[in-house]
Structures are given as structure tokens and as C-alpha cells.
């Protein structure tokens, strides 16, 4: 499942304007103009997770609402990033929405305007 989840996340990220993949810390990161908007992270149990930016207050809301899926990732969690476990039950439409929002937060107004609202 991990490889398939990683490929699905990659496809979502790289479909966004100017998105590029770069290996950092021996893991794929997805960037716009050098700035990270999403990361793939393997988990100890053999699954994987995405880490992405979230608007202020959203991290706490998601973690409280569903702590079995959402978590505060180390290192970037204090900056408001969220983690989402990717497993067999992953809602890929939800993943795409989270990634698009993180991309918009990173891209800036002019580039964000090139991506229609979902």
C-alpha cells in the first residue's frame, strides 16, 4: 500500500502548476519555486503519511475531530502543518483538497489565480 499511496500523492502534487518533486532528507518533497508545500513520510507501521500546510486553527480542529487519521507532525507541526495517515481507507478527494490548499498557501496570489477552485 505504501508505494501506491506515495504514487497517488505524487500524482496529486505534480498535477498542480509549477509543482516539482525534490528529494530532501531522503524523502520526496513537493515544491513551488523552491518552497515546500507537501511531504511524503513513511510511518513506523509500514504505512505512509502526508505532511502539508494548513491555515491557522485547522491543525487543531482536524486533530481533535479525527486523531486516528490526523496528527501534528514533528518539526513542522508547531508552524501549523498537519499530518494525515494514508492507508487503505484514504479518501483521495480529501487528500487532493488538503494538498491544493497547502499549494495555494505556498504559491502566492498570482500563481494561485492560475488554478481554478475545485
N, CA, C and O of each residue as an XYZ file, in Angstrom:
472
protein
N       0.817     -1.201      0.000
C       0.000      0.000      0.000
C       0.857      1.259      0.000
O       0.484      2.269     -0.598
N       1.998      1.201      0.666
C       2.822      2.400      0.803
C       3.253      2.952     -0.544
O       3.145      4.156     -0.774
N       3.739      2.101     -1.440
C       4.195      2.578     -2.753
C       3.039      3.162     -3.550
O       3.193      4.185     -4.217
N       1.890      2.520     -3.483
C       0.721      3.022     -4.216
C       0.258      4.352     -3.642
O      -0.092      5.265     -4.390
N       0.253      4.468     -2.332
C      -0.141      5.734     -1.702
C       0.848      6.844     -2.068
O       0.444      7.973     -2.343
N       2.128      6.523     -2.069
C       3.140      7.511     -2.430
C       2.943      7.955     -3.884
O       3.057      9.142     -4.187
N       2.652      7.018     -4.774
C       2.419      7.356     -6.180
C       1.163      8.209     -6.337
O       1.148      9.143     -7.140
N       0.117      7.901     -5.585
C      -1.118      8.693     -5.653
C      -0.874     10.119     -5.175
O      -1.345     11.076     -5.789
N      -0.141     10.253     -4.082
C       0.183     11.583     -3.574
C       1.037     12.334     -4.590
O       0.805     13.517     -4.838
N       2.002     11.674     -5.166
C       2.870     12.294     -6.182
C       2.032     12.825     -7.348
O       2.238     13.950     -7.804
N       1.093     12.017     -7.824
C       0.249     12.432     -8.954
C      -0.576     13.675     -8.607
O      -0.715     14.578     -9.431
N      -1.113     13.719     -7.409
C      -1.904     14.879     -6.973
C      -1.020     16.123     -6.924
O      -1.396     17.180     -7.432
N       0.139     15.993     -6.319
C       1.027     17.153     -6.162
C       1.558     17.663     -7.490
O       1.556     18.867     -7.744
N       2.011     16.750     -8.336
C       2.653     17.168     -9.582
C       1.659     17.645    -10.637
O       2.067     18.191    -11.662
N       0.374     17.451    -10.404
C      -0.651     17.975    -11.312
C      -0.870     19.480    -11.099
O      -1.530     20.128    -11.911
N      -0.331     20.028    -10.032
C      -0.514     21.448     -9.722
C       0.500     22.302    -10.486
O       1.630     21.868    -10.708
N       0.106     23.506    -10.888
C       1.006     24.364    -11.667
C       2.348     24.608    -10.973
O       2.412     24.939     -9.788
N       3.401     24.435    -11.744
C       4.781     24.685    -11.319
C       5.264     23.797    -10.182
O       6.322     24.058     -9.611
N       4.520     22.765     -9.844
C       4.945     21.857     -8.769
C       6.101     20.994     -9.253
O       6.134     20.561    -10.405
N       7.038     20.755     -8.360
C       8.196     19.921     -8.662
C       8.495     19.038     -7.461
O       8.237     19.411     -6.317
N       9.036     17.876     -7.738
C       9.441     16.957     -6.676
C      10.941     17.080     -6.456
O      11.719     17.193     -7.403
N      11.328     17.056     -5.191
C      12.749     17.098     -4.841
C      12.970     16.206     -3.630
O      12.219     16.276     -2.657
N      13.990     15.374     -3.686
C      14.342     14.532     -2.550
C      15.040     15.392     -1.499
O      16.029     16.065     -1.789
N      14.521     15.360     -0.296
C      15.112     16.075      0.829
C      14.977     15.168      2.045
O      13.921     14.572      2.260
N      16.013     15.062      2.822
C      16.016     14.168      3.979
C      15.679     12.739      3.544
O      15.043     11.990      4.286
N      16.110     12.373      2.338
C      15.874     11.058      1.748
C      14.397     10.733      1.559
O      14.013      9.564      1.536
N      13.571     11.767      1.423
C      12.133     11.612      1.231
C      11.669     12.579      0.143
O      12.273     13.634     -0.047
N      10.592     12.223     -0.576
C      10.076     13.158     -1.566
C       9.403     14.362     -0.903
O       8.600     14.222      0.019
N       9.753     15.529     -1.396
C       9.062     16.755     -1.009
C       8.547     17.380     -2.297
O       9.132     17.199     -3.365
N       7.454     18.113     -2.185
C       6.842     18.743     -3.347
C       6.877     20.239     -3.123
O       6.513     20.739     -2.059
N       7.328     20.949     -4.161
C       7.652     22.363     -4.010
C       7.088     23.214     -5.141
O       6.761     22.734     -6.227
N       6.994     24.505     -4.826
C       6.721     25.536     -5.816
C       7.828     26.557     -5.664
O       8.022     27.130     -4.591
N       8.552     26.778     -6.747
C       9.613     27.777     -6.732
C      10.542     27.607     -5.522
O      10.964     28.581     -4.899
N      10.844     26.356     -5.214
C      11.769     26.044     -4.130
C      11.164     25.953     -2.746
O      11.860     25.575     -1.804
N       9.894     26.284     -2.590
C       9.238     26.246     -1.275
C       8.392     24.976     -1.148
O       7.597     24.658     -2.032
N       8.572     24.266     -0.051
C       7.841     23.013      0.179
C       6.387     23.302      0.530
O       6.084     24.144      1.375
N       5.484     22.564     -0.156
C       4.064     22.641      0.208
C       3.518     21.293      0.664
O       2.429     21.236      1.235
N       4.252     20.204      0.424
C       3.785     18.879      0.837
C       4.979     17.937      0.923
O       5.940     18.060      0.164
N       4.902     16.991      1.866
C       5.949     15.991      2.026
C       5.326     14.613      2.222
O       4.255     14.482      2.814
N       5.998     13.603      1.725
C       5.655     12.204      1.977
C       6.547     11.725      3.109
O       7.751     11.981      3.104
N       5.969     11.039      4.069
C       6.753     10.485      5.178
C       6.314      9.051      5.439
O       5.120      8.792      5.586
N       7.261      8.112      5.500
C       6.898      6.754      5.897
C       6.634      6.709      7.397
O       7.222      7.471      8.165
N       5.755      5.819      7.800
C       5.424      5.659      9.214
C       6.011      4.352      9.722
O       6.311      3.450      8.939
N       6.173      4.256     11.027
C       6.779      3.079     11.652
C       5.995      1.792     11.387
O       6.576      0.707     11.368
N       4.679      1.906     11.182
C       3.853      0.720     10.984
C       3.804      0.257      9.526
O       3.039     -0.649      9.194
N       4.610      0.868      8.651
C       4.649      0.464      7.255
C       3.730      1.260      6.347
O       3.789      1.114      5.127
N       2.886      2.098      6.923
C       2.044      2.965      6.104
C       2.819      4.245      5.810
O       4.009      4.346      6.111
N       2.150      5.195      5.233
C       2.772      6.479      4.950
C       1.859      7.604      5.378
O       0.714      7.386      5.772
N       2.384      8.806      5.294
C       1.604      9.984      5.665
C       2.024     11.144      4.787
O       3.141     11.192      4.272
N       1.106     12.070      4.630
C       1.464     13.328      4.004
C       1.542     14.378      5.091
O       0.805     14.336      6.076
N       2.428     15.300      4.900
C       2.531     16.474      5.762
C       2.312     17.663      4.850
O       2.941     17.753      3.795
N       1.430     18.578      5.231
C       1.199     19.760      4.411
C       0.777     20.945      5.277
O       0.395     20.792      6.437
N       0.858     22.118      4.679
C       0.474     23.340      5.383
C      -1.036     23.390      5.565
O      -1.795     22.823      4.778
N      -1.449     24.073      6.606
C      -2.880     24.283      6.855
C      -3.066     25.684      7.415
O      -2.188     26.203      8.104
N      -4.205     26.293      7.120
C      -4.470     27.619      7.676
C      -4.498     27.586      9.200
O      -4.717     26.538      9.808
N      -4.277     28.721      9.790
C      -4.265     28.832     11.245
C      -5.546     28.258     11.846
O      -6.648     28.577     11.401
N      -5.391     27.416     12.852
C      -6.522     26.825     13.555
C      -7.010     25.506     12.985
O      -7.688     24.749     13.680
N      -6.682     25.216     11.743
C      -7.174     23.997     11.103
C      -6.490     22.754     11.675
O      -7.138     21.722     11.847
N      -5.198     22.838     11.969
C      -4.483     21.698     12.523
C      -5.198     21.189     13.782
O      -5.501     20.001     13.894
N      -5.459     22.084     14.712
C      -6.100     21.689     15.968
C      -7.483     21.087     15.729
O      -7.860     20.095     16.352
N      -8.228     21.703     14.817
C      -9.574     21.225     14.526
C      -9.549     19.800     13.962
O     -10.324     18.947     14.395
N      -8.663     19.544     13.003
C      -8.604     18.220     12.383
C      -8.099     17.155     13.352
O      -8.638     16.049     13.399
N      -7.069     17.485     14.122
C      -6.523     16.512     15.072
C      -7.557     16.173     16.143
O      -7.693     15.010     16.523
N      -8.282     17.170     16.629
C      -9.328     16.910     17.626
C     -10.477     16.099     17.045
O     -11.014     15.213     17.710
N     -10.856     16.400     15.801
C     -12.003     15.733     15.189
C     -11.708     14.276     14.834
O     -12.595     13.427     14.926
N     -10.463     13.978     14.427
C     -10.145     12.623     13.986
C      -8.676     12.282     14.285
O      -7.857     12.224     13.368
N      -8.344     12.059     15.558
C      -6.945     11.800     15.937
C      -6.399     10.466     15.430
O      -5.192     10.238     15.505
N      -7.253      9.578     14.915
C      -6.771      8.325     14.342
C      -6.182      8.528     12.947
O      -5.417      7.693     12.465
N      -6.535      9.632     12.305
C      -6.027      9.912     10.953
C      -5.115     11.134     10.898
O      -4.115     11.122     10.181
N      -5.443     12.181     11.641
C      -4.685     13.428     11.600
C      -3.768     13.542     12.808
O      -4.097     13.070     13.896
N      -2.609     14.173     12.607
C      -1.674     14.357     13.708
C      -0.846     15.616     13.467
O      -0.807     16.170     12.368
N      -0.195     16.035     14.529
C       0.703     17.188     14.477
C       2.107     16.650     14.190
O       2.724     16.042     15.066
N       2.617     16.865     12.977
C       3.921     16.286     12.650
C       5.067     16.963     13.387
O       5.006     18.152     13.700
N       6.116     16.186     13.658
C       7.289     16.796     14.296
C       7.921     17.822     13.347
O       7.713     17.776     12.135
N       8.671     18.719     13.906
C       9.419     19.762     13.187
C       8.522     20.853     12.611
O       8.704     22.027     12.932
N       7.550     20.488     11.760
C       6.718     21.499     11.102
C       5.356     21.675     11.775
O       4.643     22.633     11.475
N       4.991     20.777     12.669
C       3.722     20.881     13.382
C       3.564     22.194     14.134
O       2.482     22.781     14.097
N       4.604     22.680     14.820
C       4.474     23.957     15.514
C       4.208     25.142     14.576
O       3.793     26.211     15.023
N       4.448     24.946     13.278
C       4.170     26.004     12.298
C       2.788     25.848     11.674
O       2.448     26.566     10.734
N       1.988     24.913     12.192
C       0.619     24.747     11.722
C       0.421     23.655     10.690
O      -0.702     23.448     10.228
N       1.477     22.953     10.314
C       1.336     21.870      9.342
C       0.526     20.731      9.960
O       0.492     20.567     11.180
N      -0.127     19.946      9.093
C      -0.869     18.778      9.544
C      -0.282     17.527      8.916
O       0.328     17.576      7.848
N      -0.472     16.421      9.588
C      -0.122     15.119      9.057
C      -1.395     14.324      8.868
O      -2.312     14.408      9.685
N      -1.457     13.553      7.796
C      -2.603     12.690      7.524
C      -2.080     11.314      7.151
O      -1.314     11.168      6.198
N      -2.497     10.303      7.907
C      -2.111      8.927      7.601
C      -2.788      8.487      6.313
O      -3.972      8.745      6.095
N      -2.015      7.817      5.463
C      -2.537      7.308      4.193
C      -2.572      5.789      4.282
O      -1.537      5.140      4.437
N      -3.765      5.233      4.183
C      -3.922      3.783      4.283
C      -4.971      3.321      3.283
O      -5.331      4.065      2.370
N      -5.458      2.112      3.446
C      -6.439      1.552      2.506
C      -7.737      2.361      2.456
O      -8.432      2.349      1.439
N      -8.061      3.046      3.518
C      -9.322      3.788      3.593
C      -9.169      5.270      3.254
O     -10.074      6.061      3.520
N      -8.052      5.645      2.679
C      -7.794      7.054      2.387
C      -8.804      7.597      1.395
O      -9.087      6.975      0.371
N      -9.341      8.757      1.711
C     -10.226      9.497      0.805
C      -9.327     10.403     -0.035
O      -8.887     11.453      0.434
N      -9.057     10.000     -1.268
C      -8.104     10.733     -2.095
C      -8.634     12.090     -2.540
O      -7.846     12.974     -2.875
N      -9.953     12.273     -2.550
C     -10.514     13.605     -2.818
C     -10.173     14.547     -1.661
O      -9.864     15.720     -1.876
N     -10.230     14.029     -0.444
C      -9.855     14.820      0.729
C      -8.366     15.161      0.672
O      -7.977     16.295      0.952
N      -7.540     14.191      0.313
C      -6.105     14.441      0.185
C      -5.857     15.532     -0.847
O      -5.079     16.454     -0.603
N      -6.510     15.433     -1.992
C      -6.329     16.441     -3.046
C      -6.728     17.824     -2.552
O      -6.053     18.807     -2.858
N      -7.809     17.914     -1.798
C      -8.254     19.213     -1.275
C      -7.225     19.782     -0.292
O      -6.926     20.976     -0.334
N      -6.691     18.949      0.579
C      -5.679     19.409      1.534
C      -4.409     19.860      0.813
O      -3.831     20.891      1.156
N      -3.984     19.101     -0.172
C      -2.770     19.430     -0.919
C      -2.969     20.727     -1.702
O      -2.081     21.580     -1.726
N      -4.123     20.878     -2.337
C      -4.398     22.104     -3.101
C      -4.380     23.326     -2.182
O      -3.857     24.376     -2.553
N      -4.944     23.190     -0.999
C      -4.956     24.315     -0.063
C      -3.527     24.663      0.363
O      -3.169     25.838      0.443
N      -2.723     23.648      0.632
C      -1.332     23.883      1.009
C      -0.573     24.531     -0.151
O       0.227     25.445      0.050
N      -0.834     24.047     -1.364
C      -0.208     24.631     -2.556
C      -0.571     26.111     -2.664
O       0.297     26.951     -2.905
N      -1.862     26.431     -2.484
C      -2.306     27.830     -2.566
C      -1.624     28.698     -1.503
O      -1.267     29.844     -1.777
N      -1.444     28.166     -0.313
C      -0.782     28.919      0.757
C       0.675     29.211      0.416
O       1.239     30.192      0.901
N       1.281     28.379     -0.403
C       2.693     28.499     -0.747
C       2.904     29.276     -2.048
O       3.902     29.979     -2.206
N       1.962     29.144     -2.969
C       2.134     29.673     -4.324
C       2.084     31.194     -4.420
O       2.720     31.776     -5.298
N       1.357     31.829     -3.552
C       1.172     33.267     -3.687
C      -0.049     33.584     -4.545
O      -0.579     32.715     -5.239
N      -0.479     34.823     -4.488
C      -1.744     35.215     -5.132
C      -1.740     35.036     -6.647
O      -2.687     34.481     -7.204
N      -0.711     35.488     -7.303
C      -0.689     35.445     -8.776
C      -0.707     34.009     -9.295
O      -1.494     33.680    -10.183
N       0.144     33.165     -8.752
C       0.168     31.773     -9.200
C      -1.098     31.041     -8.763
O      -1.624     30.228     -9.523
N      -1.596     31.308     -7.563
C      -2.835     30.670     -7.093
C      -4.006     30.956     -8.024
O      -4.889     30.117     -8.197
N      -4.010     32.120     -8.612
C      -5.098     32.504     -9.524
C      -5.126     31.649    -10.784
O      -6.138     31.609    -11.484
N      -4.027     30.967    -11.077
C      -3.990     30.116    -12.280
C      -4.672     28.774    -12.065
O      -4.912     28.040    -13.023
N      -4.988     28.449    -10.813
C      -5.626     27.168    -10.504
C      -7.093     27.421    -10.148
O      -7.379     28.076     -9.145
N      -8.015     26.912    -10.952
C      -9.434     27.116    -10.644
C      -9.802     26.472     -9.310
O      -9.206     25.475     -8.904
N     -10.773     27.044     -8.649
C     -11.278     26.456     -7.402
C     -11.866     25.090     -7.705
O     -12.477     24.892     -8.755
N     -11.685     24.153     -6.796
C     -12.208     22.783     -7.014
C     -13.700     22.738     -6.781
O     -14.314     21.679     -6.915
